[in-house]
């Protein structure tokens, strides 16, 4: 496993409701924000690779009904489900796994964000989650085969990885719309990962 970066998911007001209740004049500054984690991964080798992402979030951990995950390689976002059993190394540490494949020389965009289609989550608008992300080659997929040729995953690979947060501000007025995007520092200090 190699560490990639930290992340912060948000679906909540910019300012805590406590402040806007105590000082109503601040309400005009309190747009809501939907912020997600966007991970661009390029397989720069000539072999397809199966990858595993592990997301660690202690308080409270990823909850499948509150999280939306997608993998986009063709312009059509495909759902990526949380592996059926969360990976719990210790009871208080919540690790969730995701697996997906990237073709040779292909690039995918992994998206992890609050599920804005969840009406209760959207109406409550009090969701935030922080943690960190790791990546590794998924060696369990080496047994996959197709009709024509066996499909194997190499034991080493090179990936170009960028991580960023993207957020959308929203409110009841059109003028309250806005967007933000910023790159996150990578744990290894460079975009090229040797796994």
N, CA, C and O of each residue as an XYZ file, in Angstrom:
780
protein
N       0.840     -1.192      0.000
C       0.000      0.000      0.000
C       0.878      1.245      0.000
O       1.896      1.314      0.689
N       0.458      2.219     -0.787
C       1.135      3.512     -0.801
C       0.119      4.582     -0.419
O      -1.002      4.588     -0.928
N       0.506      5.481      0.472
C      -0.368      6.583      0.845
C      -0.483      7.542     -0.324
O       0.507      7.818     -1.002
N      -1.689      8.058     -0.569
C      -1.893      9.058     -1.624
C      -2.050     10.437     -1.012
O      -1.204     11.308     -1.215
N      -3.139     10.646     -0.254
C      -3.415     11.970      0.309
C      -4.509     11.864      1.365
O      -5.067     10.796      1.614
N      -4.790     12.998      1.969
C      -5.940     13.119      2.852
C      -7.148     13.527      2.001
O      -7.009     13.826      0.814
N      -8.329     13.535      2.620
C      -9.524     14.024      1.933
C     -10.480     14.614      2.952
O     -10.390     14.331      4.147
N     -11.406     15.448      2.458
C     -12.475     16.004      3.279
C     -13.731     16.072      2.420
O     -13.748     16.734      1.383
N     -14.784     15.383      2.860
C     -16.070     15.405      2.175
C     -17.021     16.298      2.971
O     -17.079     16.222      4.198
N     -17.763     17.141      2.257
C     -18.670     18.077      2.927
C     -20.012     18.148      2.211
O     -20.073     18.116      0.982
N     -21.068     18.241      2.978
C     -22.386     18.645      2.503
C     -23.007     19.390      3.677
O     -23.732     18.819      4.492
N     -22.697     20.694      3.736
C     -23.092     21.496      4.899
C     -22.904     22.973      4.600
O     -22.309     23.322      3.580
N     -23.398     23.849      5.467
C     -23.178     25.284      5.270
C     -21.701     25.655      5.483
O     -20.966     24.981      6.205
N     -21.300     26.744      4.830
C     -19.938     27.245      5.029
C     -19.698     27.639      6.481
O     -18.620     27.409      7.028
N     -20.696     28.224      7.087
C     -20.612     28.626      8.493
C     -21.500     27.707      9.324
O     -22.584     27.336      8.873
N     -21.074     27.338     10.509
C     -21.936     26.518     11.372
C     -23.271     27.214     11.635
O     -23.321     28.435     11.789
N     -24.347     26.436     11.686
C     -25.689     26.993     11.914
C     -25.749     27.769     13.226
O     -26.536     28.707     13.361
N     -24.923     27.381     14.187
C     -24.885     28.089     15.476
C     -24.565     29.572     15.258
O     -25.175     30.438     15.884
N     -23.603     29.862     14.363
C     -23.213     31.253     14.132
C     -24.328     32.036     13.452
O     -24.603     33.175     13.828
N     -24.972     31.436     12.456
C     -26.021     32.171     11.744
C     -27.279     32.314     12.593
O     -28.067     33.232     12.366
N     -27.486     31.434     13.560
C     -28.617     31.578     14.478
C     -28.344     32.704     15.457
O     -29.222     33.521     15.735
N     -27.107     32.747     15.988
C     -26.750     33.781     16.961
C     -26.570     35.148     16.324
O     -26.876     36.166     16.945
N     -26.071     35.182     15.075
C     -25.839     36.445     14.368
C     -26.505     36.336     12.992
O     -25.839     35.987     12.018
N     -27.801     36.626     12.895
C     -28.540     36.440     11.641
C     -27.941     37.187     10.441
O     -28.132     36.772      9.298
N     -27.226     38.276     10.694
C     -26.611     39.024      9.576
C     -25.609     38.165      8.804
O     -25.320     38.453      7.642
N     -25.080     37.124      9.429
C     -24.114     36.241      8.765
C     -24.773     35.254      7.797
O     -24.080     34.579      7.036
N     -26.106     35.165      7.822
C     -26.815     34.202      6.975
C     -26.477     34.373      5.505
O     -26.415     33.391      4.766
N     -26.256     35.613      5.071
C     -25.937     35.860      3.659
C     -24.605     35.241      3.253
O     -24.359     35.025      2.066
N     -23.749     34.954      4.223
C     -22.445     34.358      3.937
C     -22.459     32.838      4.028
O     -21.439     32.190      3.794
N     -23.595     32.276      4.363
C     -23.642     30.856      4.720
C     -24.220     29.978      3.609
O     -25.174     29.236      3.842
N     -23.662     30.053      2.427
C     -24.089     29.127      1.378
C     -23.743     27.705      1.796
O     -22.841     27.496      2.608
N     -24.448     26.736      1.251
C     -24.099     25.339      1.466
C     -23.010     24.931      0.490
O     -22.862     25.542     -0.569
N     -22.247     23.903      0.839
C     -21.217     23.386     -0.064
C     -21.323     21.869     -0.150
O     -21.514     21.182      0.854
N     -21.193     21.368     -1.363
C     -21.049     19.942     -1.625
C     -19.630     19.768     -2.132
O     -19.309     20.200     -3.239
N     -18.765     19.131     -1.325
C     -17.361     18.957     -1.695
C     -17.010     17.481     -1.752
O     -17.333     16.715     -0.844
N     -16.339     17.091     -2.838
C     -15.930     15.704     -3.012
C     -14.437     15.589     -3.246
O     -13.723     16.581     -3.394
N     -13.991     14.339     -3.275
C     -12.582     13.983     -3.492
C     -12.475     13.381     -4.888
O     -13.182     12.425     -5.208
N     -11.599     13.932     -5.716
C     -11.433     13.503     -7.102
C     -10.000     13.022     -7.295
O      -9.049     13.764     -7.049
N      -9.855     11.794     -7.729
C      -8.550     11.165     -7.873
C      -8.374     10.720     -9.326
O      -9.054      9.803     -9.787
N      -7.463     11.372    -10.038
C      -7.176     10.993    -11.423
C      -5.988     10.040    -11.406
O      -4.932     10.355    -10.857
N      -6.174      8.863    -12.019
C      -5.145      7.819    -12.017
C      -4.872      7.403    -13.455
O      -5.779      6.954    -14.155
N      -3.620      7.551    -13.902
C      -3.228      7.134    -15.245
C      -2.309      5.928    -15.154
O      -1.295      5.966    -14.457
N      -2.660      4.869    -15.849
C      -1.808      3.681    -15.952
C      -0.840      3.952    -17.104
O      -1.237      3.902    -18.268
N       0.418      4.236    -16.791
C       1.387      4.623    -17.827
C       2.179      3.431    -18.350
O       3.223      3.602    -18.981
N       1.686      2.235    -18.090
C       2.366      1.035    -18.579
C       1.591      0.428    -19.747
O       0.484      0.863    -20.066
N       2.183     -0.574    -20.371
C       1.553     -1.254    -21.498
C       0.776     -2.498    -21.073
O       0.454     -3.349    -21.903
N       0.475     -2.601    -19.773
C      -0.285     -3.745    -19.265
C      -1.481     -3.247    -18.460
O      -1.364     -2.265    -17.728
N      -2.639     -3.917    -18.587
C      -3.765     -3.554    -17.726
C      -3.424     -3.864    -16.275
O      -2.612     -4.745    -15.991
N      -4.052     -3.133    -15.364
C      -3.769     -3.338    -13.952
C      -5.069     -3.245    -13.155
O      -5.937     -2.424    -13.452
N      -5.188     -4.094    -12.144
C      -6.302     -4.019    -11.208
C      -5.784     -3.338     -9.943
O      -4.730     -3.695     -9.419
N      -6.540     -2.353     -9.463
C      -6.092     -1.543     -8.337
C      -7.056     -1.644     -7.160
O      -8.254     -1.871     -7.330
N      -6.507     -1.470     -5.980
C      -7.304     -1.385     -4.756
C      -7.042     -0.042     -4.100
O      -5.894      0.354     -3.901
N      -8.120      0.652     -3.767
C      -8.033      1.871     -2.968
C      -8.584      1.548     -1.589
O      -9.614      0.884     -1.468
N      -7.909      2.012     -0.560
C      -8.401      1.849      0.806
C      -8.571      3.243      1.390
O      -7.639      4.048      1.412
N      -9.782      3.508      1.863
C     -10.127      4.797      2.449
C     -10.277      4.599      3.957
O     -11.052      3.759      4.413
N      -9.524      5.387      4.717
C      -9.594      5.312      6.181
C     -10.259      6.579      6.701
O      -9.813      7.691      6.422
N     -11.333      6.390      7.461
C     -12.047      7.502      8.091
C     -12.550      6.999      9.436
O     -13.375      6.087      9.493
N     -12.061      7.581     10.501
C     -12.389      7.066     11.830
C     -13.735      7.580     12.322
O     -14.513      6.811     12.885
N     -14.023      8.844     12.126
C     -15.256      9.401     12.680
C     -16.187      9.860     11.583
O     -15.939     10.942     11.050
N     -17.219      9.165     11.191
C     -17.656      7.874     11.712
C     -17.255      6.706     10.818
O     -17.579      5.566     11.152
N     -16.582      6.926      9.726
C     -16.314      5.878      8.743
C     -17.247      6.058      7.561
O     -18.246      6.771      7.657
N     -16.924      5.412      6.442
C     -17.779      5.516      5.266
C     -19.065      4.738      5.491
O     -19.040      3.575      5.893
N     -20.167      5.380      5.233
C     -21.467      4.724      5.298
C     -22.020      4.695      3.886
O     -22.231      5.744      3.278
N     -22.257      3.498      3.357
C     -22.631      3.331      1.948
C     -23.838      4.170      1.543
O     -23.901      4.622      0.400
N     -24.795      4.393      2.438
C     -25.987      5.163      2.071
C     -25.741      6.668      2.054
O     -26.614      7.429      1.636
N     -24.562      7.111      2.505
C     -24.255      8.545      2.522
C     -23.144      8.923      1.554
O     -22.798     10.099      1.436
N     -22.587      7.946      0.864
C     -21.440      8.185     -0.008
C     -21.790      7.792     -1.449
O     -22.457      6.785     -1.687
N     -21.335      8.592     -2.384
C     -21.496      8.295     -3.800
C     -20.100      8.109     -4.375
O     -19.249      8.986     -4.223
N     -19.851      6.977     -5.037
C     -18.544      6.730     -5.646
C     -18.733      6.399     -7.112
O     -19.673      5.699     -7.489
N     -17.832      6.908     -7.934
C     -17.887      6.683     -9.373
C     -16.481      6.502     -9.905
O     -15.515      6.991     -9.321
N     -16.374      5.787    -11.030
C     -15.123      5.691    -11.780
C     -15.453      6.032    -13.217
O     -16.326      5.409    -13.821
N     -14.765      7.015    -13.767
C     -15.036      7.471    -15.124
C     -13.789      7.282    -15.974
O     -12.747      7.877    -15.701
N     -13.900      6.450    -17.003
C     -12.798      6.306    -17.966
C     -13.261      6.645    -19.373
O     -12.434      6.888    -20.252
N     -14.580      6.667    -19.605
C     -15.095      6.860    -20.962
C     -16.019      8.052    -21.098
O     -16.603      8.256    -22.163
N     -16.166      8.840    -20.054
C     -17.113      9.944    -20.085
C     -18.453      9.554    -19.499
O     -19.333     10.400    -19.339
N     -18.617      8.278    -19.176
C     -19.837      7.798    -18.532
C     -19.439      7.268    -17.163
O     -18.749      6.254    -17.053
N     -19.881      7.965    -16.119
C     -19.511      7.550    -14.758
C     -20.115      6.198    -14.443
O     -21.323      6.001    -14.578
N     -19.273      5.267    -14.022
C     -19.721      3.939    -13.608
C     -19.670      3.879    -12.087
O     -18.680      4.302    -11.490
N     -20.721      3.358    -11.445
C     -20.672      3.233     -9.985
C     -19.538      2.308     -9.545
O     -19.267      1.295    -10.190
N     -18.890      2.660     -8.457
C     -17.885      1.802     -7.829
C     -18.397      1.552     -6.426
O     -18.546      2.485     -5.637
N     -18.666      0.295     -6.117
C     -19.252      0.024     -4.808
C     -18.168     -0.192     -3.762
O     -17.052     -0.616     -4.062
N     -18.536      0.114     -2.529
C     -17.667     -0.184     -1.404
C     -17.635     -1.695     -1.279
O     -18.676     -2.350     -1.334
N     -16.437     -2.253     -1.111
C     -16.343     -3.701     -0.964
C     -17.297     -4.137      0.147
O     -17.454     -3.436      1.147
N     -17.937     -5.305     -0.031
C     -19.003     -5.708      0.881
C     -18.649     -5.642      2.358
O     -19.488     -5.255      3.172
N     -17.446     -6.003      2.718
C     -17.055     -5.973      4.126
C     -16.026     -4.875      4.335
O     -14.944     -4.920      3.749
N     -16.355     -3.878      5.172
C     -15.335     -2.886      5.487
C     -14.097     -3.577      6.066
O     -14.206     -4.595      6.750
N     -12.939     -3.022      5.787
C     -11.683     -3.583      6.268
C     -11.399     -2.957      7.619
O     -10.972     -1.804      7.680
N     -11.622     -3.679      8.694
C     -11.410     -3.142     10.038
C     -10.154     -3.761     10.640
O     -10.151     -4.930     11.025
N      -9.085     -2.965     10.718
C      -7.858     -3.469     11.323
C      -7.965     -3.439     12.838
O      -7.469     -4.335     13.522
N      -8.604     -2.422     13.349
C      -8.917     -2.323     14.772
C     -10.346     -1.820     14.828
O     -10.814     -1.167     13.895
N     -11.025     -2.109     15.885
C     -12.437     -1.762     15.958
C     -12.681     -0.272     15.733
O     -13.655      0.097     15.078
N     -11.810      0.591     16.268
C     -12.035      2.031     16.156
C     -11.580      2.615     14.820
O     -11.911      3.760     14.513
N     -10.832      1.861     14.023
C     -10.356      2.354     12.725
C     -11.224      1.758     11.630
O     -11.330      0.538     11.508
N     -11.840      2.617     10.836
C     -12.744      2.176      9.779
C     -12.061      2.321      8.425
O     -11.782      3.433      7.976
N     -11.795      1.194      7.781
C     -11.184      1.190      6.456
C     -12.164      0.554      5.485
O     -12.716     -0.512      5.757
N     -12.377      1.208      4.357
C     -13.272      0.692      3.325
C     -12.488      0.543      2.035
O     -11.656      1.389      1.707
N     -12.752     -0.532      1.301
C     -11.991     -0.821      0.092
C     -12.791     -0.661     -1.182
O     -14.003     -0.874     -1.203
N     -12.101     -0.284     -2.242
C     -12.667     -0.170     -3.584
C     -11.696     -0.855     -4.541
O     -10.484     -0.695     -4.395
N     -12.193     -1.605     -5.506
C     -11.326     -2.218     -6.516
C     -11.854     -1.883     -7.903
O     -13.063     -1.810     -8.121
N     -10.932     -1.679     -8.837
C     -11.296     -1.409    -10.224
C     -10.075     -1.656    -11.091
O      -8.954     -1.732    -10.589
N     -10.291     -1.780    -12.385
C      -9.203     -2.032    -13.336
C      -9.002     -0.831    -14.247
O      -9.935     -0.085    -14.542
N      -7.755     -0.666    -14.684
C      -7.417      0.340    -15.695
C      -6.677     -0.358    -16.817
O      -5.728     -1.105    -16.578
N      -7.113     -0.112    -18.035
C      -6.429     -0.686    -19.189
C      -5.045     -0.065    -19.349
O      -4.739      0.962    -18.743
N      -4.222     -0.695    -20.166
C      -2.882     -0.166    -20.465
C      -3.015      1.246    -21.022
O      -3.844      1.497    -21.896
N      -2.202      2.160    -20.518
C      -2.150      3.549    -20.970
C      -3.478      4.292    -20.862
O      -3.699      5.278    -21.565
N      -4.346      3.827    -19.997
C      -5.653      4.455    -19.824
C      -5.654      5.303    -18.555
O      -4.819      5.119    -17.669
N      -6.600      6.231    -18.483
C      -6.733      7.119    -17.334
C      -8.157      7.060    -16.816
O      -9.114      7.075    -17.591
N      -8.289      6.991    -15.489
C      -9.608      6.982    -14.868
C      -9.715      8.064    -13.822
O      -8.715      8.510    -13.261
N     -10.939      8.480    -13.566
C     -11.222      9.468    -12.530
C     -12.086      8.801    -11.478
O     -13.225      8.426    -11.754
N     -11.549      8.649    -10.264
C     -12.283      8.078     -9.133
C     -12.877      9.231     -8.344
O     -12.168     10.168     -7.975
N     -14.177      9.163     -8.085
C     -14.883     10.231     -7.381
C     -15.481      9.669     -6.094
O     -16.152      8.637     -6.105
N     -15.228     10.358     -4.999
C     -15.779      9.999     -3.686
C     -16.408     11.264     -3.127
O     -15.713     12.251     -2.884
N     -17.735     11.241     -2.919
C     -18.385     12.450     -2.429
C     -19.646     12.097     -1.650
O     -20.153     10.980     -1.749
N     -20.153     13.065     -0.869
C     -21.420     12.824     -0.200
C     -22.507     12.575     -1.244
O     -22.470     13.152     -2.331
N     -23.461     11.728     -0.921
C     -24.528     11.388     -1.858
C     -25.621     12.449     -1.803
O     -26.521     12.378     -0.965
N     -25.542     13.429     -2.696
C     -26.514     14.522     -2.727
C     -27.891     14.049     -3.177
O     -28.858     14.802     -3.063
N     -28.008     12.817     -3.688
C     -29.327     12.285     -4.044
C     -30.065     11.762     -2.810
O     -31.259     11.468     -2.881
N     -29.362     11.645     -1.683
C     -29.965     11.207     -0.430
C     -30.698     12.413      0.172
O     -30.069     13.332      0.698
N     -32.035     12.397      0.088
C     -32.844     13.546      0.511
C     -32.591     13.923      1.966
O     -32.449     15.102      2.290
N     -32.536     12.929      2.837
C     -32.321     13.198      4.271
C     -30.966     13.872      4.504
O     -30.867     14.823      5.278
N     -29.933     13.380      3.837
C     -28.597     13.960      3.966
C     -28.579     15.400      3.463
O     -27.972     16.280      4.073
N     -29.255     15.622      2.340
C     -29.304     16.956      1.730
C     -30.076     17.928      2.614
O     -29.646     19.065      2.806
N     -31.205     17.495      3.149
C     -32.016     18.393      3.976
C     -31.346     18.697      5.311
O     -31.428     19.820      5.809
N     -30.694     17.712      5.880
C     -29.995     17.929      7.152
C     -28.784     18.836      6.946
O     -28.487     19.677      7.794
N     -28.085     18.670      5.821
C     -26.922     19.510      5.463
C     -25.955     19.667      6.630
O     -25.579     20.779      7.003
N     -25.560     18.526      7.198
C     -24.631     18.560      8.324
C     -23.637     17.400      8.219
O     -23.322     16.755      9.219
N     -23.149     17.140      7.008
C     -22.267     15.998      6.779
C     -20.842     16.474      6.531
O     -20.601     17.337      5.687
N     -19.917     15.910      7.264
C     -18.498     16.110      6.969
C     -17.739     14.859      7.385
O     -18.052     14.223      8.392
N     -16.735     14.524      6.585
C     -15.956     13.316      6.830
C     -14.536     13.550      6.334
O     -14.330     14.040      5.224
N     -13.560     13.198      7.164
C     -12.162     13.364      6.806
C     -11.431     12.044      6.970
O     -11.817     11.197      7.776
N     -10.373     11.886      6.194
C      -9.580     10.676      6.314
C      -8.416     10.709      5.339
O      -7.970     11.772      4.908
N      -7.929      9.502      4.997
C      -6.834      9.411      4.043
C      -7.035      8.207      3.135
O      -7.820      7.306      3.429
N      -6.295      8.215      2.010
C      -6.480      7.206      0.965
C      -5.144      6.546      0.653
O      -4.109      7.209      0.582
N      -5.183      5.220      0.465
C      -4.021      4.430      0.070
C      -4.355      3.664     -1.210
O      -5.524      3.430     -1.516
N      -3.318      3.276     -1.954
C      -3.512      2.525     -3.199
C      -2.525      1.368     -3.264
O      -1.412      1.455     -2.745
N      -2.949      0.278     -3.911
C      -2.063     -0.859     -4.148
C      -2.566     -1.611     -5.376
O      -3.676     -1.386     -5.858
N      -1.724     -2.502     -5.860
C      -2.140     -3.410     -6.934
C      -3.017     -4.478     -6.298
O      -2.701     -4.993     -5.226
N      -4.117     -4.806     -6.959
C      -5.020     -5.847     -6.472
C      -4.584     -7.174     -7.074
O      -4.993     -7.522     -8.182
N      -3.764     -7.907     -6.353
C      -3.228     -9.174     -6.871
C      -4.262    -10.287     -6.877
O      -4.048    -11.315     -7.520
N      -5.370    -10.111     -6.182
C      -6.415    -11.135     -6.170
C      -7.084    -11.292     -7.525
O      -7.725    -12.313     -7.774
N      -6.951    -10.295     -8.417
C      -7.623    -10.360     -9.714
C      -6.833    -11.127    -10.754
O      -7.280    -11.231    -11.896
N      -5.680    -11.667    -10.406
C      -4.838    -12.323    -11.408
C      -5.478    -13.566    -11.997
O      -5.028    -14.047    -13.036
N      -6.501    -14.093    -11.374
C      -7.136    -15.304    -11.898
C      -8.195    -15.013    -12.959
O      -8.737    -15.944    -13.556
N      -8.503    -13.723    -13.207
C      -9.511    -13.394    -14.212
C      -9.065    -13.858    -15.587
O      -7.888    -13.770    -15.934
N     -10.018    -14.354    -16.363
C      -9.707    -14.743    -17.737
C     -10.801    -14.274    -18.663
O     -11.933    -14.038    -18.241
N     -10.458    -14.141    -19.926
C     -11.448    -13.859    -20.951
C     -11.438    -15.044    -21.903
O     -10.625    -15.955    -21.744
N     -12.324    -15.048    -22.883
C     -12.391    -16.173    -23.812
C     -11.119    -16.294    -24.640
O     -10.687    -17.407    -24.942
N     -10.516    -15.176    -25.010
C      -9.372    -15.236    -25.909
C      -8.033    -15.375    -25.190
O      -7.213    -16.216    -25.561
N      -7.805    -14.549    -24.156
C      -6.504    -14.593    -23.487
C      -6.661    -14.440    -21.992
O      -7.600    -13.792    -21.528
N      -5.751    -15.031    -21.230
C      -5.815    -14.825    -19.779
C      -5.520    -13.375    -19.447
O      -4.681    -12.741    -20.086
N      -6.208    -12.857    -18.452
C      -5.998    -11.481    -18.026
C      -5.253    -11.525    -16.701
O      -5.776    -12.052    -15.720
N      -4.066    -10.993    -16.655
C      -3.293    -11.003    -15.415
C      -2.939     -9.590    -15.011
O      -2.899     -8.679    -15.838
N      -2.686     -9.423    -13.744
C      -2.253     -8.134    -13.220
C      -0.774     -8.233    -12.892
O      -0.346     -9.171    -12.221
N       0.014     -7.261    -13.367
C       1.449     -7.296    -13.045
C       1.671     -7.090    -11.552
O       0.818     -6.539    -10.856
N       2.826     -7.537    -11.070
C       3.165     -7.376     -9.652
C       3.751     -6.009     -9.357
O       3.841     -5.609     -8.196
N       4.153     -5.285    -10.401
C       4.620     -3.906    -10.248
C       3.975     -3.070    -11.352
O       3.619     -3.587    -12.411
N       3.833     -1.797    -11.093
C       3.268     -0.902    -12.094
C       3.679      0.530    -11.788
O       4.193      0.822    -10.709
N       3.450      1.416    -12.742
C       3.665      2.845    -12.545
C       2.359      3.565    -12.856
O       1.689      3.285    -13.850
N       2.023      4.499    -11.976
C       0.795      5.274    -12.127
C       1.111      6.751    -11.952
O       1.941      7.122    -11.122
N       0.452      7.585    -12.730
C       0.462      9.027    -12.483
C      -0.822      9.341    -11.733
O      -1.910      8.997    -12.193
N      -0.704      9.993    -10.583
C      -1.866     10.241     -9.739
C      -1.930     11.713     -9.354
O      -0.933     12.309     -8.947
N      -3.112     12.282     -9.488
C      -3.372     13.618     -8.960
C      -4.620     13.539     -8.094
O      -5.558     12.802     -8.398
N      -4.620     14.300     -7.023
C      -5.754     14.317     -6.100
C      -6.204     15.758     -5.924
O      -5.387     16.676     -5.854
N      -7.520     15.942     -5.853
C      -8.032     17.287     -5.620
C      -9.398     17.236     -4.958
O     -10.100     16.225     -5.000
N      -9.750     18.353     -4.350
C     -11.106     18.563     -3.856
C     -11.803     19.457     -4.868
O     -11.217     20.407     -5.385
N     -13.060     19.140     -5.141
C     -13.903     20.009     -5.954
C     -15.183     20.222     -5.182
O     -15.765     19.284     -4.638
N     -15.611     21.469     -5.143
C     -16.823     21.780     -4.393
C     -17.749     22.671     -5.176
O     -17.311     23.454     -6.019
N     -19.028     22.553     -4.900
C     -20.053     23.411     -5.487
C     -20.798     24.084     -4.348
O     -21.325     23.422     -3.454
N     -20.835     25.412     -4.395
C     -21.613     26.177     -3.426
C     -23.022     26.327     -3.981
O     -23.198     26.535     -5.181
N     -24.025     26.223     -3.115
C     -25.393     26.374     -3.586
C     -26.253     26.943     -2.472
O     -25.924     26.851     -1.290
N     -27.347     27.525     -2.880
C     -28.306     28.098     -1.942
C     -29.625     28.264     -2.647
O     -29.896     27.592     -3.642
N     -30.447     29.157     -2.138
C     -31.771     29.352     -2.722
C     -31.752     30.359     -3.867
O     -32.676     30.384     -4.680
N     -30.741     31.167     -3.941
C     -30.645     32.181     -4.996
C     -29.608     31.781     -6.032
O     -28.594     31.171     -5.693
N     -29.857     32.121     -7.301
C     -28.922     31.780     -8.373
C     -27.550     32.389     -8.106
O     -26.532     31.775     -8.425
N     -27.508     33.582     -7.529
C     -26.251     34.263     -7.245
C     -25.401     33.571     -6.199
O     -24.227     33.899     -6.029
N     -25.992     32.612     -5.497
C     -25.239     31.903     -4.471
C     -24.445     30.737     -5.033
O     -23.654     30.126     -4.313
N     -24.643     30.414     -6.319
C     -23.905     29.312     -6.926
C     -22.435     29.680     -7.083
O     -22.099     30.847     -7.284
N     -21.584     28.709     -6.993
C     -20.153     28.925     -7.168
C     -19.436     27.601     -7.098
O     -20.002     26.598     -6.665
N     -18.197     27.599     -7.520
C     -17.409     26.372     -7.502
C     -16.009     26.646     -6.979
O     -15.503     27.766     -7.047
N     -15.398     25.586     -6.453
C     -14.023     25.662     -5.974
C     -13.339     24.344     -6.317
O     -13.959     23.283     -6.254
N     -12.078     24.413     -6.677
C     -11.283     23.203     -6.928
C      -9.855     23.508     -6.526
O      -9.323     24.568     -6.856
N      -9.229     22.574     -5.808
C      -7.834     22.779     -5.430
C      -7.134     21.441     -5.298
O      -7.695     20.456     -4.818
N      -5.881     21.445     -5.744
C      -5.062     20.232     -5.692
C      -4.646     19.948     -4.258
O      -4.472     20.859     -3.449
N      -4.491     18.659     -3.960
C      -4.052     18.221     -2.641
C      -2.607     17.746     -2.714
O      -2.214     17.143     -3.713
N      -1.815     17.999     -1.695
C      -0.453     17.479     -1.695
C      -0.467     15.949     -1.643
O      -1.262     15.348     -0.920
N       0.416     15.337     -2.413
C       0.528     13.883     -2.428
C       1.559     13.440     -1.394
O       2.550     14.129     -1.151
N       1.315     12.295     -0.798
C       2.159     11.808      0.301
C       3.605     11.591     -0.120
O       4.520     11.808      0.675
N       3.823     11.160     -1.380
C       5.195     10.893     -1.817
C       5.872     12.127     -2.411
O       7.045     12.075     -2.779
N       5.134     13.240     -2.506
C       5.704     14.483     -3.009
C       5.833     14.542     -4.523
O       6.374     15.514     -5.051
N       5.350     13.529     -5.234
C       5.409     13.534     -6.693
C       4.220     12.776     -7.251
O       3.618     11.961     -6.551
N       3.877     13.035     -8.502
C       2.708     12.423     -9.112
C       2.952     10.992     -9.583
O       1.997     10.233     -9.749
N       4.209     10.610     -9.802
C       4.518      9.258    -10.285
C       4.635      8.305     -9.100
O       5.457      8.495     -8.204
N       3.782      7.265     -9.122
C       3.780      6.253     -8.064
C       4.318      4.950     -8.651
O       3.830      4.481     -9.679
N       5.320      4.369     -8.002
C       5.824      3.044     -8.357
C       5.260      2.055     -7.352
O       5.591      2.115     -6.168
N       4.415      1.152     -7.812
C       3.822      0.167     -6.918
C       4.402     -1.207     -7.240
O       4.039     -2.196     -6.601
